[in-house]
Amino acid sequence: MQLPELFEEKMKKLLGAEYEDFLAGYEKERHQALRVNPAKISAEEFARISPFTLEPVPWAKNGFYYGTEDRPGRHPWHESGVYYIQEPSAMSVAELAGVQPGDRVLDLCAAPGGKSTQLAAAMEGKGLLVSNEIHPARAKILSSNIERMGILNAVVTNEAPERLAPHFPAFFDRIVVDAPCSGEGMFRKEEQAVSQWSQDNVDLCAKRQQDILEEAAKMLRPGGVLVYSTCTFAPEEDEESIVRFLLKHPEFSVKKTEAYEGFAPGRPEWVKLTDEEKESVSVERLEAVLASVKDTFRLWPHKLNGEGHYAAVLEKADGNQGEELSTLRIEKTERKNRKNGKNSGKSGVVSAEAEAWKLYREFAADTLVHGHEGIPMLFGEQLYLLPCELNLESLRVLRPGLHLGTVKKNRFEPAHALALALKAEDVKRSVSYGSDSREIRAWLSGESLEGSDGRGWTLVQTDGFSLGWGKQAGGILKNHYPKGLRKQ
């Protein structure tokens, strides 16, 4: 691999005697991994039945390296959301966040969805996950992956951080900022990152990262945790970003977190500050902040089986008003929703929503054994189930919760997302075919199958994992697998 000359000079100066080992890492074979979705199957059971060659990823609870000959992206289980294919080093970030069920979590730069789906797995369907992506095309990919993994409690937004912050002041328990960066850690994976590299871009990214962190700080409740990460080696975007942020925000500190095997400490000696920055705080404060950088993490490709990454776990000082602020936020939201007639039954919007909910309940009575809890909300013809009361007014929202389905001419058609969030025991009619069967190949390509004598919506599965909806009628199982997902 031909690396940028200025990049090589810079890394040689930084690493010294270690540089040759670092350079040799580019000749190593790249490791690929997947992360099992515990909402579908346990990691232990997956390892037992998997057709792939697997080795655990040391820092990811549900992560596995897979063999070079394996093609998990082509397996029907991938379409069922049984696993997410993810770069192994990237799995470290959500693990470091320490998310618990019931938390309110923000993934601020979330596309394509690896970290969001990993955070959701830790939440076990409880609490609220807001997954945000500023770029519209990437936000659509994020939303699709949230759907594929059968996530119940996620809201997907397409906003700039400064637009989100006023909606969620001091609201979240955990925030992940996987910041846009120069991508130096991905050179081995993405050749485009090599051709696009420049020191000017490094500096531009560093400035943008400070802006994003400023907005994230406003949305984290006192006592909350913020995980900052990049996939670059540049100190300007890593240790320097953290030091600059901490110097501006004395209420934040690096949270000492146990390192996984192969994780290297941050390098405070690589931090370069201006005289003005040094003089803005006391010598003692500056020394303490720099020293704390050793408790951040560098993931080097020549020291572990993964690409280059950087991660820092930050904690916001606790305050007695932290929970009060969050509670106040929810109360204000509920009052605003009532004021807008969301629950009053007076407006046309409400009556349309009530009618949509009635049609869904009729569908549920015929099709479901177990439904999901949440707050119904109608967006046009689309009915969603919000995980909690939220004021999403004026925000660009792609997915305001679980997509239940579409209201069409006084009938209800269930969404693909709903199918992927259900299991056989949740429905009255289901059918399952082997993942290597002719039926599944035909189904994924859009063909209808021979059905039974029954009638109605039927959950189609492969090896017991949900794939989508079919509709039984006249001995035919009509295919309702989304056209955009069908295999040619």
C-alpha positions as CSV (number, residue, x, y, z in Angstrom):
1,M,0.0,0.0,0.0
2,Q,1.3,3.4,-1.0
3,L,0.7,5.7,2.0
4,P,0.8,9.6,1.7
5,E,4.3,10.8,2.1
6,L,3.5,13.5,4.7
7,F,1.5,10.9,6.7
8,E,4.4,8.5,6.8
9,E,6.8,11.3,7.9
10,K,4.4,12.3,10.7
11,M,3.8,8.8,12.0
12,K,7.5,8.1,11.9
13,K,8.2,11.1,14.0
14,L,5.4,10.2,16.5
15,L,6.2,6.5,16.9
16,G,10.0,6.5,16.6
17,A,11.3,2.9,17.1
18,E,7.7,1.5,16.9
19,Y,7.2,2.9,13.4
20,E,8.5,-0.2,11.6
21,D,6.0,-2.4,13.5
22,F,3.2,0.0,12.7
23,L,4.2,0.0,9.0
24,A,4.3,-3.8,8.9
25,G,0.7,-3.8,10.1
26,Y,-0.4,-2.7,6.7
27,E,0.8,-5.9,5.3
28,K,-1.2,-8.0,7.7
29,E,-4.5,-9.6,6.5
30,R,-7.5,-7.5,7.6
31,H,-9.8,-9.0,10.2
32,Q,-13.5,-9.1,9.6
33,A,-16.2,-9.6,12.2
34,L,-19.9,-9.8,13.0
35,R,-21.8,-9.0,16.1
36,V,-24.7,-11.2,17.2
37,N,-28.1,-9.6,17.8
38,P,-29.1,-10.9,21.3
39,A,-32.8,-9.9,20.6
40,K,-32.7,-12.8,18.1
41,I,-30.3,-15.4,19.6
42,S,-27.7,-15.6,22.3
43,A,-24.0,-15.4,21.3
44,E,-23.5,-18.9,22.8
45,E,-26.3,-20.5,20.7
46,F,-25.2,-18.7,17.6
47,A,-21.6,-20.0,18.0
48,R,-23.1,-23.5,18.4
49,I,-25.3,-23.5,15.2
50,S,-23.4,-21.1,13.0
51,P,-22.1,-22.3,9.6
52,F,-19.2,-19.8,9.9
53,T,-15.7,-20.2,11.4
54,L,-15.8,-18.0,14.5
55,E,-13.4,-16.6,17.1
56,P,-14.5,-14.2,19.9
57,V,-13.7,-10.5,19.7
58,P,-12.1,-9.9,23.1
59,W,-13.7,-6.5,23.7
60,A,-17.2,-7.2,22.4
61,K,-19.6,-9.3,24.3
62,N,-21.4,-10.6,21.2
63,G,-18.7,-10.1,18.7
64,F,-17.0,-12.8,16.6
65,Y,-14.3,-12.7,13.9
66,Y,-15.3,-14.9,11.0
67,G,-13.2,-16.8,8.5
68,T,-11.8,-15.4,5.2
69,E,-13.9,-17.9,3.2
70,D,-17.1,-17.0,5.0
71,R,-19.7,-14.7,3.4
72,P,-22.2,-13.8,6.2
73,G,-23.5,-10.9,4.2
74,R,-25.0,-13.3,1.6
75,H,-26.6,-15.6,4.2
76,P,-30.4,-15.3,4.8
77,W,-29.7,-14.8,8.5
78,H,-28.2,-11.4,7.7
79,E,-31.6,-10.3,6.2
80,S,-33.3,-11.5,9.4
81,G,-31.1,-9.2,11.6
82,V,-29.5,-12.2,13.4
83,Y,-26.1,-10.3,13.2
84,Y,-24.5,-7.1,12.1
85,I,-21.3,-7.1,10.1
86,Q,-19.0,-4.6,11.8
87,E,-15.3,-3.8,11.9
88,P,-14.0,-5.3,15.2
89,S,-12.2,-2.3,16.6
90,A,-15.4,-0.2,16.1
91,M,-17.2,-2.6,18.5
92,S,-15.2,-1.2,21.4
93,V,-17.0,2.1,21.5
94,A,-20.5,1.0,22.5
95,E,-19.0,-1.5,25.0
96,L,-17.1,1.4,26.6
97,A,-20.4,3.4,26.9
98,G,-21.6,1.0,29.6
99,V,-25.3,1.4,28.6
100,Q,-27.9,-0.2,30.8
101,P,-31.6,-1.2,30.1
102,G,-33.8,1.9,30.6
103,D,-31.1,4.5,29.8
104,R,-31.7,7.4,27.5
105,V,-29.0,7.2,24.9
106,L,-27.9,9.4,22.0
107,D,-25.8,8.2,19.1
108,L,-25.0,11.6,17.6
109,C,-23.1,10.6,14.4
110,A,-24.7,7.2,14.0
111,A,-24.6,6.0,10.3
112,P,-24.4,3.3,9.1
113,G,-25.7,1.9,12.4
114,G,-23.1,-0.4,13.9
115,K,-22.8,1.4,17.2
116,S,-26.5,2.2,17.4
117,T,-27.5,-1.4,17.0
118,Q,-24.9,-2.4,19.6
119,L,-26.2,0.2,22.0
120,A,-29.7,-1.0,21.4
121,A,-28.7,-4.6,22.2
122,A,-27.4,-3.5,25.6
123,M,-30.7,-1.6,26.3
124,E,-32.7,-4.8,25.8
125,G,-35.7,-2.8,24.3
126,K,-36.0,-0.6,27.4
127,G,-35.4,3.2,27.5
128,L,-34.9,5.5,24.5
129,L,-32.3,5.5,21.8
130,V,-32.0,8.5,19.5
131,S,-29.8,7.7,16.5
132,N,-28.9,10.8,14.5
133,E,-27.1,11.3,11.2
134,I,-26.6,14.6,9.5
135,H,-26.2,13.3,5.9
136,P,-29.6,12.3,4.4
137,A,-28.5,9.4,2.4
138,R,-26.5,7.9,5.2
139,A,-29.4,8.5,7.6
140,K,-31.6,6.3,5.3
141,I,-29.0,3.5,5.6
142,L,-29.0,3.9,9.4
143,S,-32.8,3.7,9.5
144,S,-32.7,0.5,7.4
145,N,-30.2,-1.1,9.7
146,I,-32.3,-0.2,12.8
147,E,-35.2,-1.8,11.1
148,R,-33.3,-5.0,10.1
149,M,-32.2,-5.6,13.6
150,G,-35.8,-5.4,15.0
151,I,-35.1,-2.5,17.3
152,L,-38.2,-1.4,19.2
153,N,-37.1,1.8,21.1
154,A,-35.1,3.8,18.5
155,V,-35.9,7.2,17.0
156,V,-33.9,8.0,13.9
157,T,-33.3,11.7,13.2
158,N,-31.5,13.5,10.3
159,E,-30.2,16.7,12.0
160,A,-27.2,18.8,12.7
161,P,-26.1,18.5,16.3
162,E,-26.9,22.2,17.0
163,R,-30.5,21.6,15.9
164,L,-30.9,18.6,18.2
165,A,-29.4,20.3,21.3
166,P,-32.4,22.7,22.1
167,H,-34.8,19.7,22.0
168,F,-32.8,17.6,24.5
169,P,-31.2,19.9,27.2
170,A,-29.4,17.8,29.9
171,F,-31.5,14.8,28.8
172,F,-29.4,11.8,27.9
173,D,-27.7,9.4,30.3
174,R,-25.2,8.2,27.7
175,I,-24.0,9.9,24.5
176,V,-21.7,8.4,21.8
177,V,-19.9,10.7,19.5
178,D,-18.2,8.7,16.8
179,A,-16.9,11.8,15.2
180,P,-16.3,12.4,11.5
181,C,-12.6,12.2,11.0
182,S,-9.7,11.9,8.5
183,G,-10.0,8.1,8.6
184,E,-6.3,7.3,9.0
185,G,-7.2,4.2,10.9
186,M,-9.2,2.9,7.9
187,F,-6.4,3.2,5.3
188,R,-6.1,-0.6,5.2
189,K,-9.8,-1.0,4.8
190,E,-10.7,1.9,2.5
191,E,-8.3,2.9,-0.3
192,Q,-10.4,6.1,-0.8
193,A,-9.3,7.3,2.6
194,V,-5.7,7.2,1.5
195,S,-6.3,9.3,-1.6
196,Q,-8.3,11.9,0.3
197,W,-5.9,12.4,3.1
198,S,-4.3,15.7,3.8
199,Q,-3.1,17.7,6.8
200,D,-5.6,20.4,6.0
201,N,-8.4,17.8,6.2
202,V,-7.0,16.6,9.6
203,D,-7.2,20.2,10.9
204,L,-10.7,20.7,9.5
205,C,-11.9,17.5,11.1
206,A,-10.4,18.6,14.5
207,K,-12.3,21.9,14.4
208,R,-15.5,20.1,13.4
209,Q,-15.1,17.7,16.3
210,Q,-14.9,20.5,18.8
211,D,-18.2,21.9,17.5
212,I,-19.9,18.5,17.8
213,L,-18.6,18.0,21.3
214,E,-19.9,21.4,22.4
215,E,-23.4,20.4,21.3
216,A,-23.1,16.9,22.9
217,A,-22.1,18.5,26.2
218,K,-25.4,20.4,26.3
219,M,-27.5,17.2,25.9
220,L,-25.8,15.1,28.6
221,R,-27.3,15.1,32.0
222,P,-25.1,15.7,35.1
223,G,-23.6,12.4,36.1
224,G,-23.9,11.1,32.5
225,V,-21.2,9.5,30.3
226,L,-20.0,10.7,26.9
227,V,-17.9,8.4,24.7
228,Y,-15.8,10.1,22.1
229,S,-14.2,8.1,19.3
230,T,-12.5,8.4,15.9
231,C,-11.0,6.0,13.4
232,T,-7.8,8.1,13.0
233,F,-4.3,8.2,14.4
234,A,-4.0,12.0,14.3
235,P,-3.3,13.5,17.7
236,E,-5.1,16.6,16.6
237,E,-8.3,14.7,16.3
238,D,-7.7,12.4,19.3
239,E,-5.9,13.5,22.4
240,E,-5.9,17.2,21.4
241,S,-9.6,17.1,20.8
242,I,-10.2,15.7,24.3
243,V,-7.7,18.1,26.0
244,R,-9.2,21.2,24.3
245,F,-12.7,20.1,25.3
246,L,-11.8,19.4,28.9
247,L,-10.0,22.7,29.3
248,K,-13.2,24.5,28.2
249,H,-15.4,22.2,30.3
250,P,-14.2,21.7,33.9
251,E,-17.5,19.8,34.6
252,F,-16.1,17.0,32.5
253,S,-13.3,14.6,33.3
254,V,-11.9,11.4,31.8
255,K,-13.5,8.4,33.4
256,K,-10.9,5.8,34.3
257,T,-12.1,2.6,32.5
258,E,-10.5,-0.8,32.5
259,A,-8.6,-1.4,29.2
260,Y,-9.2,-4.5,27.2
261,E,-6.3,-6.7,26.1
262,G,-4.4,-5.0,23.3
263,F,-5.7,-1.4,24.1
264,A,-2.9,1.1,24.4
265,P,-3.1,4.3,26.5
266,G,-3.5,7.8,25.0
267,R,-0.4,9.8,24.4
268,P,-0.4,13.2,26.3
269,E,3.1,14.0,25.0
270,W,1.6,14.3,21.5
271,V,-0.7,17.1,22.5
272,K,0.3,20.6,21.1
273,L,-1.5,23.6,22.5
274,T,-1.2,27.3,21.7
275,D,0.2,29.6,24.3
276,E,-3.2,31.2,24.7
277,E,-4.7,27.8,25.5
278,K,-2.0,27.0,28.0
279,E,-2.5,30.4,29.8
280,S,-6.3,30.0,29.9
281,V,-6.0,27.6,33.0
282,S,-3.7,27.1,35.9
283,V,-0.6,25.0,35.5
284,E,-2.0,22.4,37.9
285,R,-5.3,22.1,35.9
286,L,-3.4,21.8,32.6
287,E,-1.1,19.1,34.0
288,A,-4.0,17.2,35.5
289,V,-5.9,17.2,32.2
290,L,-2.9,16.1,30.2
291,A,-2.2,13.3,32.7
292,S,-5.8,12.1,32.4
293,V,-5.3,11.5,28.7
294,K,-3.4,8.4,29.6
295,D,-6.7,6.9,30.6
296,T,-8.0,7.2,27.0
297,F,-7.5,4.4,24.5
298,R,-5.6,3.8,21.2
299,L,-6.3,0.7,19.2
300,W,-3.4,0.0,16.9
301,P,-3.6,-2.5,14.0
302,H,-0.2,-3.8,14.8
303,K,-1.2,-4.5,18.4
304,L,-4.6,-6.2,18.0
305,N,-6.8,-7.8,15.3
306,G,-8.7,-4.7,14.1
307,E,-8.3,-1.3,12.4
308,G,-7.1,1.9,14.0
309,H,-9.3,3.6,16.5
310,Y,-9.3,6.0,19.4
311,A,-11.8,6.2,22.3
312,A,-12.2,8.4,25.4
313,V,-14.8,7.9,28.1
314,L,-15.8,11.2,29.7
315,E,-18.0,11.8,32.7
316,K,-20.0,14.9,33.5
317,A,-19.9,16.0,37.1
318,D,-23.0,15.0,39.0
319,G,-25.4,17.6,40.4
320,N,-28.5,17.4,42.5
321,Q,-30.6,18.9,39.7
322,G,-29.6,16.3,37.1
323,E,-32.7,14.1,37.5
324,E,-34.9,17.1,38.0
325,L,-33.9,18.5,34.7
326,S,-34.6,15.3,32.9
327,T,-38.0,14.9,34.6
328,L,-38.9,18.5,33.8
329,R,-38.1,17.9,30.2
330,I,-40.6,15.0,30.0
331,E,-43.3,16.9,31.8
332,K,-42.9,19.9,29.4
333,T,-43.1,17.5,26.4
334,E,-46.3,15.9,27.7
335,R,-47.9,19.2,28.4
336,K,-47.0,20.4,24.9
337,N,-48.4,17.3,23.3
338,R,-51.7,17.7,25.2
339,K,-51.8,21.3,24.2
340,N,-51.4,20.4,20.6
341,G,-54.3,18.0,20.8
342,K,-52.3,14.8,20.6
343,N,-54.5,13.2,23.3
344,S,-57.6,15.4,23.2
345,G,-59.5,13.8,20.4
346,K,-60.6,17.2,19.0
347,S,-58.5,17.7,15.8
348,G,-58.7,16.0,12.4
349,V,-55.2,14.7,12.9
350,V,-56.2,13.0,16.2
351,S,-59.2,11.4,14.6
352,A,-57.1,10.1,11.7
353,E,-54.6,8.7,14.3
354,A,-57.5,7.2,16.3
355,E,-58.8,5.5,13.1
356,A,-55.4,4.2,12.2
357,W,-55.0,2.8,15.7
358,K,-58.4,1.1,15.4
359,L,-57.4,-0.5,12.1
360,Y,-54.1,-1.7,13.6
361,R,-55.9,-3.2,16.6
362,E,-58.2,-5.1,14.2
363,F,-55.1,-6.4,12.5
364,A,-53.5,-7.3,15.8
365,A,-56.5,-9.2,17.0
366,D,-56.4,-11.4,13.9
367,T,-52.6,-11.8,13.6
368,L,-50.8,-11.2,16.9
369,V,-50.6,-13.0,20.2
370,H,-48.3,-10.4,21.7
371,G,-47.9,-6.8,20.7
372,H,-45.6,-4.0,21.8
373,E,-46.0,-1.2,24.3
374,G,-45.6,2.4,23.2
375,I,-47.4,5.5,22.1
376,P,-49.1,5.4,18.7
377,M,-48.3,8.2,16.3
378,L,-49.5,8.7,12.7
379,F,-47.1,10.3,10.1
380,G,-49.1,10.7,6.9
381,E,-50.3,7.1,6.2
382,Q,-47.6,5.5,8.4
383,L,-48.4,4.4,11.9
384,Y,-45.5,4.2,14.4
385,L,-45.1,3.2,18.0
386,L,-43.0,5.7,19.9
387,P,-41.0,4.4,22.9
388,C,-42.0,7.4,25.1
389,E,-43.5,10.9,24.9
390,L,-41.3,13.1,22.8
391,N,-41.6,16.4,21.2
392,L,-40.2,15.8,17.7
393,E,-41.8,18.9,16.2
394,S,-39.6,20.8,13.7
395,L,-37.0,17.9,13.6
396,R,-36.3,15.8,10.5
397,V,-37.4,12.4,11.7
398,L,-36.9,9.3,9.5
399,R,-38.1,6.7,12.1
400,P,-40.0,7.9,15.2
401,G,-40.0,4.5,16.8
402,L,-41.2,1.1,15.6
403,H,-43.0,1.2,12.2
404,L,-46.2,-0.7,12.7
405,G,-47.6,-0.3,9.2
406,T,-49.5,1.7,6.6
407,V,-53.2,2.7,6.6
408,K,-54.6,2.2,3.0
409,K,-58.2,2.8,2.2
410,N,-59.6,1.7,5.5
411,R,-57.3,-1.3,5.8
412,F,-54.1,-1.8,7.6
413,E,-50.9,-3.3,6.0
414,P,-48.2,-4.3,8.4
415,A,-44.7,-3.0,8.0
416,H,-41.6,-5.0,7.3
417,A,-40.1,-3.5,10.5
418,L,-42.9,-5.0,12.6
419,A,-42.2,-8.5,11.2
420,L,-38.5,-8.2,12.1
421,A,-39.5,-7.2,15.6
422,L,-41.6,-10.3,16.1
423,K,-41.0,-14.0,16.9
424,A,-43.1,-17.1,16.1
425,E,-44.6,-17.1,19.6
426,D,-45.8,-13.5,19.0
427,V,-48.1,-14.4,16.1
428,K,-51.0,-16.7,15.3
429,R,-49.6,-17.8,11.9
430,S,-46.0,-18.4,11.0
431,V,-44.0,-20.6,8.6
432,S,-40.3,-21.3,8.6
433,Y,-38.0,-22.7,5.9
434,G,-34.4,-23.8,6.1
435,S,-31.9,-21.1,5.2
436,D,-30.5,-23.3,2.4
437,S,-33.9,-24.2,1.0
438,R,-35.4,-23.5,-2.4
439,E,-38.3,-21.7,-0.7
440,I,-36.1,-19.1,1.0
441,R,-34.2,-18.4,-2.2
442,A,-37.5,-17.9,-4.0
443,W,-38.9,-15.8,-1.2
444,L,-36.0,-13.4,-1.1
445,S,-36.3,-12.9,-4.8
446,G,-39.9,-11.9,-4.5
447,E,-41.8,-15.1,-5.5
448,S,-44.9,-16.3,-3.8
449,L,-45.0,-19.8,-2.3
450,E,-47.5,-22.6,-1.9
451,G,-49.6,-21.8,1.2
452,S,-52.0,-23.6,3.5
453,D,-55.8,-23.6,3.8
454,G,-55.7,-20.7,6.2
455,R,-56.1,-17.0,5.5
456,G,-54.4,-13.8,6.7
457,W,-51.1,-12.3,7.5
458,T,-48.4,-14.8,8.2
459,L,-44.9,-14.4,9.6
460,V,-42.3,-15.9,7.2
461,Q,-39.1,-17.2,8.9
462,T,-35.9,-18.9,8.0
463,D,-34.5,-21.3,10.6
464,G,-36.9,-19.7,13.1
465,F,-35.7,-16.1,12.4
466,S,-38.3,-13.7,11.0
467,L,-37.8,-12.5,7.4
468,G,-41.0,-10.6,6.6
469,W,-44.7,-10.9,5.9
470,G,-46.7,-13.2,3.6
471,K,-50.4,-13.3,3.2
472,Q,-52.3,-16.6,3.0
473,A,-55.2,-16.8,0.6
474,G,-56.5,-19.6,-1.7
475,G,-53.6,-21.9,-0.9
476,I,-51.0,-19.3,-1.9
477,L,-48.6,-17.4,0.4
478,K,-48.4,-14.1,-1.3
479,N,-45.0,-12.4,-1.0
480,H,-44.8,-9.1,0.8
481,Y,-41.0,-8.9,1.1
482,P,-40.1,-5.3,0.2
483,K,-39.2,-4.9,-3.4
484,G,-36.1,-2.8,-2.6
485,L,-34.6,-5.7,-0.6
486,R,-35.3,-8.5,-3.1
487,K,-32.4,-10.5,-4.5
488,Q,-32.0,-10.8,-8.2
